[in-house]
Amino acid sequence: MPKIVVEVMPKPELLDPQGKAVGGALTRIGRPELASVRIGKRFEVVVEQPVTDTLLAEVREIAVEMFSNPIIEDVVSVVVEEN
Amino acid sequence: MPKIVVEVMPKPELLDPQGKAVGGALTRIGRPELASVRIGKRFEVVVEQPVTDTLLAEVREIAVEMFSNPIIEDVVSVVVEEN
């Protein structure tokens, strides 16, 4: 069944304390080259119907309203993964 | 600069209360066909060096230990996105 994958990230201009914490931990284990970390969300929506362009556009609208907080987050990607 | 994207999802056999809550909200707004939602995490690691297969394998190991809780989550994907 097709899966619609929606990716939400904190806006680039905002601090990301969770990401900073993980980056700090990576520096402490000796991997400072990996310290630039940002953490967002991945939503998987499994649907039992073919995913049309219309449905994908509707999901993008819904994602902005219901999967993210537009003040602090961006919906960066909405794609279909066929299984 | 290349970006390593790591995706972490709750294990399939586990309940996902956050996902269930969003699915319930979608049903209430009249979109029950979108109610099967699971919510995971997306990590973006920006690196200032070329991403070799070795580095990618190291990041996968680090992701299992530091980006996820292996008791309840799986690292489902580790890929490079060139910008």
Backbone of each chain as nested JSON, in Angstrom:
{
  "chains": [
    {"id": "A", "residues": [
      {"number": 1, "name": "MET", "atoms": {"N": [0.844, -1.188, 0.0], "CA": [0.0, 0.0, 0.0], "C": [0.878, 1.236, 0.0]}},
      {"number": 2, "name": "PRO", "atoms": {"N": [0.465, 2.265, -0.746], "CA": [1.331, 3.447, -0.806], "C": [1.382, 4.182, 0.521]}},
      {"number": 3, "name": "LYS", "atoms": {"N": [2.534, 4.811, 0.725], "CA": [2.786, 5.532, 1.96], "C": [3.147, 6.962, 1.576]}},
      {"number": 4, "name": "ILE", "atoms": {"N": [2.471, 7.919, 2.172], "CA": [2.827, 9.316, 1.949], "C": [3.749, 9.731, 3.09]}},
      {"number": 5, "name": "VAL", "atoms": {"N": [4.945, 10.196, 2.727], "CA": [5.933, 10.576, 3.735], "C": [6.044, 12.099, 3.772]}},
      {"number": 6, "name": "VAL", "atoms": {"N": [5.802, 12.652, 4.95], "CA": [5.864, 14.104, 5.151], "C": [7.021, 14.403, 6.103]}},
      {"number": 7, "name": "GLU", "atoms": {"N": [7.895, 15.318, 5.699], "CA": [9.044, 15.672, 6.536], "C": [8.88, 17.112, 7.016]}},
      {"number": 8, "name": "VAL", "atoms": {"N": [9.054, 17.296, 8.303], "CA": [8.904, 18.614, 8.934], "C": [10.201, 18.94, 9.662]}},
      {"number": 9, "name": "MET", "atoms": {"N": [10.738, 20.121, 9.406], "CA": [11.984, 20.532, 10.08], "C": [11.796, 21.873, 10.776]}},
      {"number": 10, "name": "PRO", "atoms": {"N": [12.563, 22.114, 11.85], "CA": [12.532, 23.45, 12.453], "C": [13.005, 24.476, 11.419]}},
      {"number": 11, "name": "LYS", "atoms": {"N": [12.422, 25.656, 11.441], "CA": [12.826, 26.693, 10.482], "C": [14.321, 26.96, 10.613]}},
      {"number": 12, "name": "PRO", "atoms": {"N": [15.006, 27.183, 9.463], "CA": [16.473, 27.321, 9.485], "C": [16.963, 28.443, 10.387]}},
      {"number": 13, "name": "GLU", "atoms": {"N": [16.164, 29.498, 10.529], "CA": [16.63, 30.647, 11.304], "C": [16.464, 30.438, 12.808]}},
      {"number": 14, "name": "LEU", "atoms": {"N": [15.832, 29.332, 13.197], "CA": [15.612, 29.089, 14.626], "C": [16.657, 28.153, 15.195]}},
      {"number": 15, "name": "LEU", "atoms": {"N": [16.968, 28.356, 16.456], "CA": [17.8, 27.411, 17.184], "C": [17.056, 26.083, 17.29]}},
      {"number": 16, "name": "ASP", "atoms": {"N": [17.797, 25.026, 17.429], "CA": [17.195, 23.707, 17.605], "C": [17.917, 23.055, 18.792]}},
      {"number": 17, "name": "PRO", "atoms": {"N": [17.397, 23.278, 20.002], "CA": [18.115, 22.825, 21.201], "C": [18.359, 21.315, 21.228]}},
      {"number": 18, "name": "GLN", "atoms": {"N": [17.385, 20.54, 20.739], "CA": [17.563, 19.082, 20.675], "C": [18.743, 18.724, 19.779]}},
      {"number": 19, "name": "GLY", "atoms": {"N": [18.766, 19.365, 18.596], "CA": [19.86, 19.111, 17.656], "C": [21.196, 19.543, 18.246]}},
      {"number": 20, "name": "LYS", "atoms": {"N": [21.181, 20.694, 18.919], "CA": [22.411, 21.189, 19.56], "C": [22.916, 20.171, 20.594]}},
      {"number": 21, "name": "ALA", "atoms": {"N": [22.003, 19.594, 21.356], "CA": [22.383, 18.628, 22.385], "C": [23.027, 17.392, 21.753]}},
      {"number": 22, "name": "VAL", "atoms": {"N": [22.432, 16.906, 20.679], "CA": [23.0, 15.733, 20.003], "C": [24.353, 16.094, 19.384]}},
      {"number": 23, "name": "GLY", "atoms": {"N": [24.439, 17.288, 18.779], "CA": [25.71, 17.745, 18.214], "C": [26.802, 17.831, 19.268]}},
      {"number": 24, "name": "GLY", "atoms": {"N": [26.436, 18.332, 20.453], "CA": [27.395, 18.409, 21.557], "C": [27.884, 17.027, 21.967]}},
      {"number": 25, "name": "ALA", "atoms": {"N": [26.964, 16.081, 22.001], "CA": [27.345, 14.709, 22.367], "C": [28.299, 14.126, 21.325]}},
      {"number": 26, "name": "LEU", "atoms": {"N": [28.053, 14.422, 20.047], "CA": [28.937, 13.927, 18.983], "C": [30.327, 14.535, 19.118]}},
      {"number": 27, "name": "THR", "atoms": {"N": [30.402, 15.814, 19.455], "CA": [31.704, 16.451, 19.687], "C": [32.43, 15.763, 20.839]}},
      {"number": 28, "name": "ARG", "atoms": {"N": [31.698, 15.47, 21.911], "CA": [32.31, 14.847, 23.087], "C": [32.833, 13.443, 22.804]}},
      {"number": 29, "name": "ILE", "atoms": {"N": [32.206, 12.718, 21.867], "CA": [32.745, 11.384, 21.547], "C": [33.816, 11.463, 20.456]}},
      {"number": 30, "name": "GLY", "atoms": {"N": [34.243, 12.696, 20.119], "CA": [35.349, 12.836, 19.179], "C": [34.945, 12.923, 17.724]}},
      {"number": 31, "name": "ARG", "atoms": {"N": [33.668, 13.297, 17.462], "CA": [33.216, 13.439, 16.076], "C": [32.69, 14.851, 15.822]}},
      {"number": 32, "name": "PRO", "atoms": {"N": [33.544, 15.892, 16.035], "CA": [33.06, 17.275, 15.856], "C": [32.61, 17.569, 14.423]}},
      {"number": 33, "name": "GLU", "atoms": {"N": [33.117, 16.797, 13.457], "CA": [32.725, 17.035, 12.057], "C": [31.251, 16.666, 11.818]}},
      {"number": 34, "name": "LEU", "atoms": {"N": [30.626, 15.986, 12.792], "CA": [29.213, 15.624, 12.662], "C": [28.316, 16.47, 13.575]}},
      {"number": 35, "name": "ALA", "atoms": {"N": [28.88, 17.543, 14.137], "CA": [28.178, 18.262, 15.206], "C": [27.032, 19.154, 14.717]}},
      {"number": 36, "name": "SER", "atoms": {"N": [26.955, 19.386, 13.403], "CA": [25.883, 20.247, 12.897], "C": [24.62, 19.415, 12.658]}},
      {"number": 37, "name": "VAL", "atoms": {"N": [23.84, 19.248, 13.714], "CA": [22.663, 18.371, 13.662], "C": [21.397, 19.192, 13.859]}},
      {"number": 38, "name": "ARG", "atoms": {"N": [20.393, 18.911, 13.041], "CA": [19.063, 19.478, 13.293], "C": [18.054, 18.334, 13.293]}},
      {"number": 39, "name": "ILE", "atoms": {"N": [17.059, 18.454, 14.152], "CA": [16.121, 17.345, 14.333], "C": [14.708, 17.794, 14.009]}},
      {"number": 40, "name": "GLY", "atoms": {"N": [14.09, 17.063, 13.096], "CA": [12.703, 17.322, 12.732], "C": [11.867, 16.072, 12.865]}},
      {"number": 41, "name": "LYS", "atoms": {"N": [10.744, 16.039, 12.145], "CA": [9.825, 14.912, 12.262], "C": [9.556, 14.283, 10.9]}},
      {"number": 42, "name": "ARG", "atoms": {"N": [9.295, 12.983, 10.93], "CA": [8.904, 12.257, 9.741], "C": [7.536, 11.635, 10.004]}},
      {"number": 43, "name": "PHE", "atoms": {"N": [6.571, 11.943, 9.16], "CA": [5.228, 11.37, 9.271], "C": [5.035, 10.37, 8.135]}},
      {"number": 44, "name": "GLU", "atoms": {"N": [4.579, 9.177, 8.47], "CA": [4.22, 8.193, 7.453], "C": [2.705, 8.001, 7.498]}},
      {"number": 45, "name": "VAL", "atoms": {"N": [2.055, 8.254, 6.366], "CA": [0.602, 8.079, 6.264], "C": [0.349, 6.977, 5.244]}},
      {"number": 46, "name": "VAL", "atoms": {"N": [-0.123, 5.828, 5.716], "CA": [-0.407, 4.715, 4.806], "C": [-1.827, 4.861, 4.294]}},
      {"number": 47, "name": "VAL", "atoms": {"N": [-1.986, 4.849, 2.976], "CA": [-3.323, 4.979, 2.393], "C": [-3.632, 3.741, 1.555]}},
      {"number": 48, "name": "GLU", "atoms": {"N": [-4.921, 3.458, 1.426], "CA": [-5.328, 2.237, 0.705], "C": [-5.884, 2.588, -0.656]}},
      {"number": 49, "name": "GLN", "atoms": {"N": [-5.41, 3.66, -1.223], "CA": [-5.906, 4.093, -2.523], "C": [-4.718, 4.644, -3.297]}},
      {"number": 50, "name": "PRO", "atoms": {"N": [-4.837, 4.726, -4.618], "CA": [-3.736, 5.33, -5.371], "C": [-3.557, 6.786, -4.957]}},
      {"number": 51, "name": "VAL", "atoms": {"N": [-2.313, 7.228, -4.926], "CA": [-2.038, 8.601, -4.504], "C": [-1.972, 9.492, -5.738]}},
      {"number": 52, "name": "THR", "atoms": {"N": [-2.988, 10.302, -5.916], "CA": [-3.023, 11.228, -7.045], "C": [-2.298, 12.518, -6.661]}},
      {"number": 53, "name": "ASP", "atoms": {"N": [-2.019, 13.334, -7.662], "CA": [-1.406, 14.64, -7.392], "C": [-2.325, 15.49, -6.515]}},
      {"number": 54, "name": "THR", "atoms": {"N": [-3.655, 15.339, -6.747], "CA": [-4.622, 16.086, -5.934], "C": [-4.505, 15.686, -4.467]}},
      {"number": 55, "name": "LEU", "atoms": {"N": [-4.472, 14.373, -4.199], "CA": [-4.377, 13.905, -2.814], "C": [-3.088, 14.416, -2.175]}},
      {"number": 56, "name": "LEU", "atoms": {"N": [-2.001, 14.369, -2.94], "CA": [-0.71, 14.807, -2.412], "C": [-0.759, 16.302, -2.051]}},
      {"number": 57, "name": "ALA", "atoms": {"N": [-1.406, 17.087, -2.89], "CA": [-1.527, 18.521, -2.61], "C": [-2.389, 18.741, -1.364]}},
      {"number": 58, "name": "GLU", "atoms": {"N": [-3.453, 17.933, -1.221], "CA": [-4.308, 18.049, -0.026], "C": [-3.523, 17.687, 1.232]}},
      {"number": 59, "name": "VAL", "atoms": {"N": [-2.715, 16.622, 1.129], "CA": [-1.925, 16.212, 2.294], "C": [-0.922, 17.297, 2.649]}},
      {"number": 60, "name": "ARG", "atoms": {"N": [-0.357, 17.954, 1.638], "CA": [0.582, 19.046, 1.939], "C": [-0.121, 20.155, 2.73]}},
      {"number": 61, "name": "GLU", "atoms": {"N": [-1.357, 20.509, 2.304], "CA": [-2.114, 21.543, 3.04], "C": [-2.398, 21.104, 4.474]}},
      {"number": 62, "name": "ILE", "atoms": {"N": [-2.843, 19.832, 4.608], "CA": [-3.15, 19.291, 5.937], "C": [-1.885, 19.276, 6.789]}},
      {"number": 63, "name": "ALA", "atoms": {"N": [-0.745, 18.939, 6.166], "CA": [0.515, 18.835, 6.915], "C": [0.907, 20.187, 7.504]}},
      {"number": 64, "name": "VAL", "atoms": {"N": [0.712, 21.246, 6.707], "CA": [1.059, 22.579, 7.206], "C": [0.196, 22.924, 8.424]}},
      {"number": 65, "name": "GLU", "atoms": {"N": [-1.091, 22.513, 8.366], "CA": [-2.013, 22.86, 9.454], "C": [-1.927, 21.917, 10.646]}},
      {"number": 66, "name": "MET", "atoms": {"N": [-1.743, 20.601, 10.374], "CA": [-1.926, 19.622, 11.447], "C": [-0.669, 18.839, 11.82]}},
      {"number": 67, "name": "PHE", "atoms": {"N": [0.333, 18.808, 10.932], "CA": [1.547, 18.035, 11.247], "C": [2.672, 18.959, 11.717]}},
      {"number": 68, "name": "SER", "atoms": {"N": [2.464, 20.256, 11.592], "CA": [3.558, 21.166, 11.912], "C": [3.023, 22.391, 12.622]}},
      {"number": 69, "name": "ASN", "atoms": {"N": [3.915, 23.109, 13.228], "CA": [3.607, 24.412, 13.797], "C": [4.279, 25.445, 12.891]}},
      {"number": 70, "name": "PRO", "atoms": {"N": [3.482, 26.103, 12.02], "CA": [4.075, 26.966, 10.985], "C": [4.89, 28.131, 11.537]}},
      {"number": 71, "name": "ILE", "atoms": {"N": [4.725, 28.43, 12.828], "CA": [5.514, 29.518, 13.417], "C": [6.971, 29.103, 13.547]}},
      {"number": 72, "name": "ILE", "atoms": {"N": [7.18, 27.822, 13.828], "CA": [8.551, 27.383, 14.099], "C": [9.044, 26.272, 13.169]}},
      {"number": 73, "name": "GLU", "atoms": {"N": [8.149, 25.722, 12.327], "CA": [8.543, 24.575, 11.495], "C": [8.127, 24.769, 10.043]}},
      {"number": 74, "name": "ASP", "atoms": {"N": [8.87, 24.113, 9.148], "CA": [8.52, 24.07, 7.726], "C": [8.226, 22.627, 7.312]}},
      {"number": 75, "name": "VAL", "atoms": {"N": [7.219, 22.452, 6.465], "CA": [7.031, 21.155, 5.807], "C": [8.01, 21.124, 4.643]}},
      {"number": 76, "name": "VAL", "atoms": {"N": [9.054, 20.319, 4.738], "CA": [10.119, 20.377, 3.731], "C": [9.928, 19.381, 2.598]}},
      {"number": 77, "name": "SER", "atoms": {"N": [9.082, 18.382, 2.797], "CA": [8.928, 17.382, 1.749], "C": [7.642, 16.579, 1.954]}},
      {"number": 78, "name": "VAL", "atoms": {"N": [6.937, 16.333, 0.835], "CA": [5.756, 15.458, 0.844], "C": [5.891, 14.562, -0.376]}},
      {"number": 79, "name": "VAL", "atoms": {"N": [6.17, 13.279, -0.163], "CA": [6.397, 12.369, -1.297], "C": [5.68, 11.046, -1.053]}},
      {"number": 80, "name": "VAL", "atoms": {"N": [5.52, 10.292, -2.138], "CA": [4.907, 8.968, -2.034], "C": [6.002, 7.922, -2.072]}},
      {"number": 81, "name": "GLU", "atoms": {"N": [5.894, 6.931, -1.201], "CA": [6.75, 5.741, -1.285], "C": [5.845, 4.553, -1.546]}},
      {"number": 82, "name": "GLU", "atoms": {"N": [6.049, 3.878, -2.686], "CA": [5.272, 2.663, -2.969], "C": [5.945, 1.499, -2.261]}},
      {"number": 83, "name": "ASN", "atoms": {"N": [5.136, 0.611, -1.703], "CA": [5.745, -0.569, -1.028], "C": [5.548, -1.821, -1.891]}}
    ]},
    {"id": "B", "residues": [
      {"number": 1, "name": "MET", "atoms": {"N": [26.992, 22.063, 0.787], "CA": [27.648, 21.043, 1.613], "C": [26.743, 19.827, 1.738]}},
      {"number": 2, "name": "PRO", "atoms": {"N": [27.339, 18.658, 1.736], "CA": [26.469, 17.476, 1.808], "C": [25.78, 17.36, 3.159]}},
      {"number": 3, "name": "LYS", "atoms": {"N": [24.611, 16.754, 3.123], "CA": [23.781, 16.585, 4.305], "C": [23.472, 15.093, 4.424]}},
      {"number": 4, "name": "ILE", "atoms": {"N": [23.769, 14.537, 5.586], "CA": [23.399, 13.146, 5.833], "C": [22.052, 13.155, 6.542]}},
      {"number": 5, "name": "VAL", "atoms": {"N": [21.087, 12.462, 5.941], "CA": [19.732, 12.44, 6.506], "C": [19.47, 11.065, 7.113]}},
      {"number": 6, "name": "VAL", "atoms": {"N": [19.144, 11.069, 8.392], "CA": [18.868, 9.815, 9.118], "C": [17.399, 9.83, 9.527]}},
      {"number": 7, "name": "GLU", "atoms": {"N": [16.707, 8.738, 9.21], "CA": [15.287, 8.659, 9.561], "C": [15.095, 7.574, 10.609]}},
      {"number": 8, "name": "VAL", "atoms": {"N": [14.37, 7.909, 11.658], "CA": [14.118, 6.985, 12.767], "C": [12.604, 6.857, 12.94]}},
      {"number": 9, "name": "MET", "atoms": {"N": [12.106, 5.626, 13.003], "CA": [10.664, 5.431, 13.193], "C": [10.416, 4.513, 14.384]}},
      {"number": 10, "name": "PRO", "atoms": {"N": [9.254, 4.666, 15.033], "CA": [8.904, 3.705, 16.083], "C": [8.813, 2.302, 15.472]}},
      {"number": 11, "name": "LYS", "atoms": {"N": [9.228, 1.295, 16.216], "CA": [9.158, -0.077, 15.694], "C": [7.722, -0.409, 15.28]}},
      {"number": 12, "name": "PRO", "atoms": {"N": [7.574, -1.142, 14.144], "CA": [6.221, -1.394, 13.612], "C": [5.295, -2.09, 14.605]}},
      {"number": 13, "name": "GLU", "atoms": {"N": [5.871, -2.94, 15.482], "CA": [5.001, -3.704, 16.385], "C": [4.538, -2.877, 17.588]}},
      {"number": 14, "name": "LEU", "atoms": {"N": [5.043, -1.652, 17.711], "CA": [4.675, -0.828, 18.866], "C": [3.581, 0.174, 18.511]}},
      {"number": 15, "name": "LEU", "atoms": {"N": [2.755, 0.474, 19.498], "CA": [1.782, 1.552, 19.345], "C": [2.532, 2.861, 19.196]}},
      {"number": 16, "name": "ASP", "atoms": {"N": [1.897, 3.818, 18.564], "CA": [2.506, 5.14, 18.416], "C": [1.43, 6.149, 18.813]}},
      {"number": 17, "name": "PRO", "atoms": {"N": [1.354, 6.484, 20.095], "CA": [0.25, 7.325, 20.595], "C": [0.166, 8.685, 19.891]}},
      {"number": 18, "name": "GLN", "atoms": {"N": [1.34, 9.282, 19.589], "CA": [1.334, 10.563, 18.854], "C": [0.666, 10.39, 17.498]}},
      {"number": 19, "name": "GLY", "atoms": {"N": [1.093, 9.335, 16.78], "CA": [0.519, 9.06, 15.462], "C": [-0.975, 8.797, 15.545]}},
      {"number": 20, "name": "LYS", "atoms": {"N": [-1.372, 8.037, 16.568], "CA": [-2.801, 7.741, 16.764], "C": [-3.584, 9.031, 16.99]}},
      {"number": 21, "name": "ALA", "atoms": {"N": [-3.009, 9.96, 17.747], "CA": [-3.692, 11.226, 18.03], "C": [-3.898, 12.018, 16.74]}},
      {"number": 22, "name": "VAL", "atoms": {"N": [-2.855, 12.087, 15.919], "CA": [-2.976, 12.813, 14.647], "C": [-3.969, 12.098, 13.727]}},
      {"number": 23, "name": "GLY", "atoms": {"N": [-3.912, 10.764, 13.694], "CA": [-4.867, 9.992, 12.893], "C": [-6.297, 10.246, 13.342]}},
      {"number": 24, "name": "GLY", "atoms": {"N": [-6.511, 10.316, 14.656], "CA": [-7.841, 10.599, 15.181], "C": [-8.33, 11.975, 14.741]}},
      {"number": 25, "name": "ALA", "atoms": {"N": [-7.424, 12.936, 14.754], "CA": [-7.784, 14.295, 14.329], "C": [-8.152, 14.3, 12.845]}},
      {"number": 26, "name": "LEU", "atoms": {"N": [-7.425, 13.531, 12.042], "CA": [-7.738, 13.472, 10.604], "C": [-9.113, 12.847, 10.382]}},
      {"number": 27, "name": "THR", "atoms": {"N": [-9.444, 11.81, 11.164], "CA": [-10.775, 11.213, 11.06], "C": [-11.842, 12.25, 11.408]}},
      {"number": 28, "name": "ARG", "atoms": {"N": [-11.594, 13.017, 12.453], "CA": [-12.598, 13.999, 12.901], "C": [-12.821, 15.11, 11.879]}},
      {"number": 29, "name": "ILE", "atoms": {"N": [-11.782, 15.441, 11.081], "CA": [-12.015, 16.475, 10.048], "C": [-12.527, 15.843, 8.749]}},
      {"number": 30, "name": "GLY", "atoms": {"N": [-12.906, 14.548, 8.806], "CA": [-13.528, 13.927, 7.635], "C": [-12.544, 13.289, 6.67]}},
      {"number": 31, "name": "ARG", "atoms": {"N": [-11.313, 12.975, 7.136], "CA": [-10.339, 12.32, 6.262], "C": [-9.893, 10.982, 6.852]}},
      {"number": 32, "name": "PRO", "atoms": {"N": [-10.862, 10.058, 7.092], "CA": [-10.486, 8.784, 7.727], "C": [-9.51, 7.964, 6.877]}},
      {"number": 33, "name": "GLU", "atoms": {"N": [-9.485, 8.218, 5.559], "CA": [-8.561, 7.473, 4.688], "C": [-7.105, 7.832, 4.955]}},
      {"number": 34, "name": "LEU", "atoms": {"N": [-6.886, 8.898, 5.725], "CA": [-5.514, 9.309, 6.063], "C": [-5.176, 9.001, 7.529]}},
      {"number": 35, "name": "ALA", "atoms": {"N": [-6.013, 8.195, 8.188], "CA": [-5.894, 8.048, 9.645], "C": [-4.74, 7.153, 10.09]}},
      {"number": 36, "name": "SER", "atoms": {"N": [-4.144, 6.419, 9.159], "CA": [-3.048, 5.538, 9.559], "C": [-1.715, 6.306, 9.545]}},
      {"number": 37, "name": "VAL", "atoms": {"N": [-1.432, 6.971, 10.647], "CA": [-0.266, 7.856, 10.744], "C": [0.715, 7.309, 11.766]}},
      {"number": 38, "name": "ARG", "atoms": {"N": [1.985, 7.301, 11.404], "CA": [3.033, 7.011, 12.394], "C": [4.042, 8.151, 12.36]}},
      {"number": 39, "name": "ILE", "atoms": {"N": [4.579, 8.5, 13.514], "CA": [5.456, 9.665, 13.595], "C": [6.831, 9.262, 14.103]}},
      {"number": 40, "name": "GLY", "atoms": {"N": [7.843, 9.61, 13.327], "CA": [9.221, 9.349, 13.72], "C": [10.029, 10.631, 13.666]}},
      {"number": 41, "name": "LYS", "atoms": {"N": [11.338, 10.459, 13.538], "CA": [12.224, 11.622, 13.565], "C": [13.099, 11.673, 12.313]}},
      {"number": 42, "name": "ARG", "atoms": {"N": [13.444, 12.887, 11.929], "CA": [14.369, 13.106, 10.816], "C": [15.547, 13.913, 11.345]}},
      {"number": 43, "name": "PHE", "atoms": {"N": [16.753, 13.364, 11.192], "CA": [17.973, 14.056, 11.603], "C": [18.713, 14.516, 10.36]}},
      {"number": 44, "name": "GLU", "atoms": {"N": [19.108, 15.784, 10.339], "CA": [19.953, 16.289, 9.261], "C": [21.322, 16.626, 9.843]}},
      {"number": 45, "name": "VAL", "atoms": {"N": [22.356, 15.997, 9.309], "CA": [23.728, 16.248, 9.766], "C": [24.482, 16.859, 8.585]}},
      {"number": 46, "name": "VAL", "atoms": {"N": [24.825, 18.135, 8.701], "CA": [25.559, 18.797, 7.619], "C": [27.052, 18.585, 7.853]}},
      {"number": 47, "name": "VAL", "atoms": {"N": [27.751, 18.075, 6.85], "CA": [29.192, 17.844, 6.985], "C": [29.941, 18.657, 5.936]}},
      {"number": 48, "name": "GLU", "atoms": {"N": [31.166, 18.993, 6.249], "CA": [31.956, 19.832, 5.349], "C": [32.999, 19.015, 4.616]}},
      {"number": 49, "name": "GLN", "atoms": {"N": [32.723, 17.755, 4.417], "CA": [33.665, 16.88, 3.728], "C": [32.857, 15.954, 2.827]}},
      {"number": 50, "name": "PRO", "atoms": {"N": [33.497, 15.343, 1.835], "CA": [32.757, 14.393, 1.002], "C": [32.285, 13.221, 1.869]}},
      {"number": 51, "name": "VAL", "atoms": {"N": [31.109, 12.722, 1.572], "CA": [30.559, 11.62, 2.352], "C": [30.933, 10.297, 1.685]}},
      {"number": 52, "name": "THR", "atoms": {"N": [31.853, 9.585, 2.3], "CA": [32.265, 8.277, 1.786], "C": [31.325, 7.194, 2.316]}},
      {"number": 53, "name": "ASP", "atoms": {"N": [31.422, 6.004, 1.727], "CA": [30.631, 4.877, 2.233], "C": [31.011, 4.56, 3.675]}},
      {"number": 54, "name": "THR", "atoms": {"N": [32.321, 4.728, 3.99], "CA": [32.782, 4.474, 5.359], "C": [32.1, 5.427, 6.335]}},
      {"number": 55, "name": "LEU", "atoms": {"N": [32.092, 6.72, 5.994], "CA": [31.464, 7.705, 6.886], "C": [29.984, 7.388, 7.07]}},
      {"number": 56, "name": "LEU", "atoms": {"N": [29.332, 7.008, 5.97], "CA": [27.904, 6.704, 6.038], "C": [27.646, 5.511, 6.966]}},
      {"number": 57, "name": "ALA", "atoms": {"N": [28.523, 4.508, 6.885], "CA": [28.376, 3.33, 7.761], "C": [28.608, 3.724, 9.216]}},
      {"number": 58, "name": "GLU", "atoms": {"N": [29.592, 4.61, 9.444], "CA": [29.841, 5.087, 10.815], "C": [28.635, 5.858, 11.35]}},
      {"number": 59, "name": "VAL", "atoms": {"N": [28.066, 6.711, 10.501], "CA": [26.898, 7.487, 10.932], "C": [25.729, 6.547, 11.247]}},
      {"number": 60, "name": "ARG", "atoms": {"N": [25.583, 5.473, 10.465], "CA": [24.508, 4.517, 10.755], "C": [24.699, 3.918, 12.15]}},
      {"number": 61, "name": "GLU", "atoms": {"N": [25.959, 3.538, 12.471], "CA": [26.226, 2.964, 13.805], "C": [25.938, 3.984, 14.902]}},
      {"number": 62, "name": "ILE", "atoms": {"N": [26.426, 5.22, 14.685], "CA": [26.184, 6.291, 15.659], "C": [24.679, 6.538, 15.81]}},
      {"number": 63, "name": "ALA", "atoms": {"N": [23.959, 6.477, 14.695], "CA": [22.522, 6.756, 14.733], "C": [21.795, 5.736, 15.597]}},
      {"number": 64, "name": "VAL", "atoms": {"N": [22.196, 4.474, 15.482], "CA": [21.54, 3.43, 16.281], "C": [21.775, 3.699, 17.761]}},
      {"number": 65, "name": "GLU", "atoms": {"N": [22.997, 4.168, 18.091], "CA": [23.335, 4.377, 19.502], "C": [22.85, 5.719, 20.041]}},
      {"number": 66, "name": "MET", "atoms": {"N": [22.949, 6.778, 19.205], "CA": [22.743, 8.124, 19.753], "C": [21.529, 8.865, 19.205]}},
      {"number": 67, "name": "PHE", "atoms": {"N": [21.01, 8.44, 18.053], "CA": [19.855, 9.152, 17.488], "C": [18.554, 8.408, 17.788]}},
      {"number": 68, "name": "SER", "atoms": {"N": [18.667, 7.195, 18.298], "CA": [17.454, 6.401, 18.484], "C": [17.536, 5.627, 19.784]}},
      {"number": 69, "name": "ASN", "atoms": {"N": [16.394, 5.147, 20.209], "CA": [16.316, 4.214, 21.325], "C": [16.004, 2.846, 20.72]}},
      {"number": 70, "name": "PRO", "atoms": {"N": [17.017, 1.965, 20.616], "CA": [16.831, 0.714, 19.872], "C": [15.762, -0.209, 20.467]}},
      {"number": 71, "name": "ILE", "atoms": {"N": [15.336, 0.073, 21.687], "CA": [14.267, -0.751, 22.282], "C": [12.931, -0.447, 21.61]}},
      {"number": 72, "name": "ILE", "atoms": {"N": [12.736, 0.795, 21.22], "CA": [11.421, 1.17, 20.686], "C": [11.48, 1.759, 19.274]}},
      {"number": 73, "name": "GLU", "atoms": {"N": [12.701, 1.989, 18.746], "CA": [12.801, 2.659, 17.445], "C": [13.775, 1.924, 16.508]}},
      {"number": 74, "name": "ASP", "atoms": {"N": [13.528, 2.081, 15.219], "CA": [14.447, 1.581, 14.193], "C": [15.014, 2.746, 13.395]}},
      {"number": 75, "name": "VAL", "atoms": {"N": [16.293, 2.656, 13.049], "CA": [16.864, 3.579, 12.063], "C": [16.466, 3.029, 10.691]}},
      {"number": 76, "name": "VAL", "atoms": {"N": [15.547, 3.702, 10.013], "CA": [15.006, 3.138, 8.774], "C": [15.757, 3.598, 7.533]}},
      {"number": 77, "name": "SER", "atoms": {"N": [16.552, 4.668, 7.646], "CA": [17.227, 5.161, 6.447], "C": [18.382, 6.094, 6.816]}},
      {"number": 78, "name": "VAL", "atoms": {"N": [19.495, 5.929, 6.11], "CA": [20.645, 6.835, 6.249], "C": [21.11, 7.137, 4.83]}},
      {"number": 79, "name": "VAL", "atoms": {"N": [20.899, 8.351, 4.355], "CA": [21.254, 8.688, 2.975], "C": [21.924, 10.061, 2.92]}},
      {"number": 80, "name": "VAL", "atoms": {"N": [22.585, 10.32, 1.807], "CA": [23.218, 11.623, 1.593], "C": [22.338, 12.456, 0.676]}},
      {"number": 81, "name": "GLU", "atoms": {"N": [22.169, 13.718, 1.007], "CA": [21.551, 14.681, 0.097], "C": [22.591, 15.737, -0.217]}},
      {"number": 82, "name": "GLU", "atoms": {"N": [22.949, 15.855, -1.497], "CA": [23.888, 16.915, -1.896], "C": [23.106, 18.208, -2.097]}},
      {"number": 83, "name": "ASN", "atoms": {"N": [23.661, 19.318, -1.679], "CA": [22.964, 20.603, -1.877], "C": [23.651, 21.413, -2.975]}}
    ]}
  ]
}
